[in-house]
Amino acid sequence: MPTASNEGVSLYYDRDGKGDPVVFVSEAGLGGWLWGWQHAALAGPYEVVVWDLRGTGRSDAPDGPYTLETLVADLEAVLSDCGIRNGHLVGCGLGGAIALSAARSSNRVETLTLFGTAPRGDALALEALFASPDDRRALRESLEAGLSAAFLESQPDVRDGIVDWRADGDADRAGWQAQVAALDGFDATDWLVEVTQPTRVIHGGADELVSPADGRDLARRLPRGTFWELEGAGHLCFVERSRTVNDRLRGFLEDGTNEST
């Protein structure tokens, strides 16, 4: 299986398709399954890279806590191993914070698409989304923190499938705690002006983990940021509104610009 290495830590990634690279950065504790809907829509016209954060899935899980700088270095190692000199980053929550920080420090980032992301770590209340991979009931119930009630009620088969994927690829408690520790002290408000890449901030209007107001504030502070709210959708809005999100994401990637919405 393909792996990159950062100071001896093995980082698993999956790579598919050809064309401009799109690299997905997952939410704390969640495995690569998270981006399955986008992978299916983009692989082909784009080269899609999905990787497991250290502490998750098939990547190594060294003792924590992890720092944001370490997770950004992990991302850089994945990009380097894939030979990506210029790519599009798509992140959610903690993954959004990693992508933002990478855009500030790396010349490999062309555009950003950020879901459920805020400019400060204390604005991300992610505990309710965690569940042990060994506890299928907890995995099922914790999805109520990330997806709207309307979606869960109308898509019981999808919910069951997500539970299966989480049981197979999510982080355990130690890995999750090590990852969210990277958000301690994270505050990008003073340096967001340095992130000059075109950035689309997308937020579920019913996000219970990160307030849409914080997403709107993030977009406002970015020199080339725009904000798009999906009314009634939860934190994982790109799962429950995947068709709409994928259409918009493809348009954004084709333009490479932040058109108004």
N, C-alpha and C positions, 0 to 999 in steps of 0.2 A: 504494500500500500504506500502511496506517496506521502512522504513526511519532510518537513523542514526542521531545522535544528537551531535553537537559540541557547547558547552556552550550555549545551548538553541536554536541553529539554526538547523532546521529540514532539512535533506539532503535526497532527494528521490533517490533511486536506484532500478534497475531491475537486477534480478539474475536468471540465467538459465543454465541448463546443469550440468554435473558432471565431476570430474577429476581435474587436476591442474587448479587453478584459473588464469584467465586473466582479468585484470581490465583496463577499457578504461577511459581516461581523455580527455575531449573535449576541442576544441578551444574556445576562448573567445566568449561568447554570443550564441554559438550554442548548441542546445539541444542534447539529447541522440540519436536522429535520425541519427546523423552523423556517427555512427558506425554500422548502420543496415546491411551493406554488410558483415562486419567482424563477427557480431553476428550470422548471418545465417550460416556462414561457420565454425565457431568454437564451437558453443553451441552443446553439445553432448559429443565429446571427451574432451572438456574443460568446466570448469565452467566459464561462462562469466558474468561479472559485469559491468554495464553501469550506471553512476550516473550523475545527473544534478549538476553542480557547483552552489554554493549559488548565487542567482541572476538570475538563469535560470530555466525555466520550472516549475516543481512541487516542487523544493526546495525553502526554504524561501529566501527572498530578503531583508535582513537588509540594512540600509543605508551604503553606502561606504564612502571612498574608502576601498578596501580590500588589505591586504598585502599577499605576497607570503607565508609567514609563516602561516597565517590563512588558506589559501587554502590547504597547505600541511597538516595542522592539520585536516581539513575537510576530506581529503583523508584517513588519519590515522583512523578517526572515522568510515568511511565506511568499511575499512579493518577490524577493530576490530568488528564492528557489524556483519560482515559476517563470523567472525571466521577465517580470512585468516592470517595465520602465515608466509606464504612464497608464493608470487605470482608474476606474470609477469605483468608489467605495459606497456601500450601502450598509447602514448599521441601525441597531435598535437599542435604546436604553444605554446600558454599559457599552455595548457595541458602538453606539453613536458617539459616546464620549471618546472611545478609542479612535474612531475615524476622525473626529474633530482634531484631536491631538496630533494624529498622524499628518493631517492636512497642513497643520502649522509647521511641522518639523521636517517633512519629507517632500522631495520634488517628484515623487511617483504618483501623486494624487491629482486627477483631472477634474472630477466632480464629486460632490457628496449628496447622498440621499439619506436623511435621518428620520427615523420613526421613533416616536415616544421618547424624545431626547430633550434634555434641559441644559442650561448653561452652568448649573451647579449640581454637585453630587447630592447635596441634602434635599434636592427636589425630587429625587428618585426613591420612591418607597416600594422596594421590590420584594419584600419579605413574603407577601401573600401569594406570589406566583411560585415560590419554591415548594417542592415536595420531594420526598425521597424516592428514587427510582424503584425501590423495593416495595413501595406502598401504593398499589394501583388505585385504591380508593382516594387517597390524598392527592395523587396525580390528577384524578378526574375532578375532584372538588376544587383544586387550586386553579383550574382553567377558568373558573368563574371570575378570577381576578384579572385575567388577561383578555377574555373574550366576552362580548355582550351576551346577555341572557337570551335575546332574540336569536342570535346565531346558534348558541348551544342547543336551544330548544328545537330549532328547525333543521339542525345538522347532526343528529345523534351518531350516525355512522362515522362522520368526520371526527367527532369527539372521541369515539372509541379508538380510531386509528391513531390520533395524537397521543392517547394514553399509551398505546403500544410503542410508539416511537420514543416517547419520553422514558419509558421503562428500559429501553435499550440503549439510549444515548445521552441522557441528562447527567448532570453532575450530582454527586452526593453532597451531604451537608458541608463537609470539610472543603470540598472544591468550590462550592457556592460561596461560602464565607470568605475564602481566600480571594475570590474574584471581586465581590462587592466591596472588599476592603480597599480596592483601587479607587473607589469613588470618595473615600474619606479625604476631605480637603480639596476635592476637585472644584475649581471655580474658574471658569473661562471668561467671565464677563470683561476682564481687563484686556484680554488678548484676542478676542474674537475678531477685532478689526484686522488682525494679521491673516485671517483665513479668507483668502481672496478668491477661492475657487467657487464656481457656481454651485449653490446649495439649495436643495429643496427640503424643507422641513415639513413632514407629514404627521398628522396627529389624529388619533381617534377622539371624537368629541365626547365620548363616554369613558375615556381612559381614567381608571381608578388609581393607577400607580404613578403617573406623571401628569400633572395638570396641563390641559391644552394651553392655558395662559402662559406657562413656562415655555412651551414650544413656540408660541407666538413671540415671546420675548427673545428667544434664541434667534429666530429668523430676522427679527427687527435689528438685532445687533450685528448681524453678519453683513459685510459689504455687498454681497451678491446673493443674499438669502431671500427666499419667498416661503410663505406659509400656506398650507392647504389642510383644512380640517375635514374629516370624514364624520359627518353627523351620525351619532348613535353607535359608532364603532368603539371597541375597546383598545387596550394597549397594543395588542397584536393585530392591528387593523389590516395589515397586509395579508393576513390569513383570511379573515372573514370578508374582506372586500378585495380579494385577490385579482379578480378580473379587471375591476376599475383601476386598482393600483398598478397592475402590470401594463395596462394601456398607457397610463400617465408616465410610468417609469420608462417605457420604451421611447415615448416622445421626448422625454427629457434627455435621455442618452443620445438620441439622434441629433438633437439640437446642440447639446453641450452648453446650453444657456438657460437662465432662469426666466422663462416667459411668465408673464403675469397670469394669475388664475382667477 
